[in-house]
Amino acid sequence: MTTQQYQQASEHFLAQARRELADGDLAQASEKGWGAAAQMLKAIAFQRGWEHNRHRHYHRTASRLRAETGDGDIRRLFAVASDLHENFYENDMEADLVAESLDDVEALLGKLRPLLGQG
């Protein structure tokens, strides 16, 4: 995949997460929210030549971007996305928490988009 394809996948997953939430499928909404965050991190990592094919690489990318920008919200918001990933398996989050978490994922994407092309 290319940087643009990863970014498009990220946007698609976030939109899908919102639809799944509206349909009441909290597990799928959670997983798509996680996917949106992961795909945007993959876009940046791919563009910068960083490893991006394993779960641990997403955490490493988020940490590197936090260090680069000084924006602690990047790691915090990524942790929320990771919680969504866990919820796919546990399915114990209430709908309002999934909705808030998707808002946090959207905020994370807003912080990451401008980093595409930098570095």
N, C-alpha and C positions, 0 to 999 in steps of 0.2 A: 504494500500500500504506500501511497505518497502522503506527504504532510497534509495536503488538501483533502485527501480521502479520509484520513483519520479525523480531521476537523469536521468534515461533513457527517461522519459516523457519530461523532460526539453530539452534534446538534440534533441529528435524527433520534438518537437514544433519549435525549432529554425530552423531546416532543413526545416520544412514545411513552416515556415514564409518566408524563402528565395525563396521557390518555388512559394508561393502565390505572392510575390513581383514580381518575374520574369513574372508571368502570368498577372500582372496588377491589382490584387485584393488587394488593399491597406488596406481595412478594415480587411480582413482575415489575411493578413500579420501582421498587427498591433496586432490583438488579439493573434495570435500565438506567437509573440514576447513577449507580456505580459505573456502569459502562460509559456514560457520558463523560465522567471525570477521567476515567482511565484512557479513553480514546484521545482526549485533549492532551493529556500528559504524553501519550505516545507520539502525538503530532510534534510536540516540542522536542522530545528526545530524539525522534527520527531526524528532524531538521538539524539538530546539533550534533548528530553522530553518536549519541549516547545509547547505551543498551536500553531496550524497551520491550523485550519479549517475555518477561517474567513478572510475576506479581511484585517481587521485591524491587524491581526496576522502577515501578511507579512510585513507590515510597522514596527511593533514592532520588528520583527526578524531582519530586515535590520538595524534598529537603534541599537539593541543590538550588532550586528556584527560590526557596525561602531565603537561603544564604545570599544568593545573588541580589535579590530585591530588597531584603530586609523586612519583607512583609510576612509576619508571623501568621496572618490569616490563611496563607496558602496551605500550610501544614494543618492548621485547625480545620479548615473547610475540607481538606482531603480526608482527614480523620472522620468527618461526618459521612463522606462518600463511602469510606470503608465500613462504617456502621451499617449503611444501606446494603452493602454486599453481604455482610453477616446476616442481615434481616432476611435476605433471600432464602437462607437456610433455616433460620429460626422462626421467621414469620410471627414475631411477637410485638412489633411496633404498632402503635395505634395510628389511625389514618392521619390525624393532625400532626403527629411527629414525622411521618413519612413526607407529608406535604411541606413541613418546615425544612426538612432535610433536603428535599428537592430544590427549595429556594436557595439553600446554602450551596448546593451543587451549581446552580445557575450563577450565584455570586462568584464561585470559584472559576467557572468558565470565563466570566467577565474579567477576572484578574489574569487569566492565562492567555486569552486571545491576543492582547497587545504584546505578549512575549514572543509570539511567532515571528520569526524573521530577525530576532535579536539574539545576542549571545555571541 
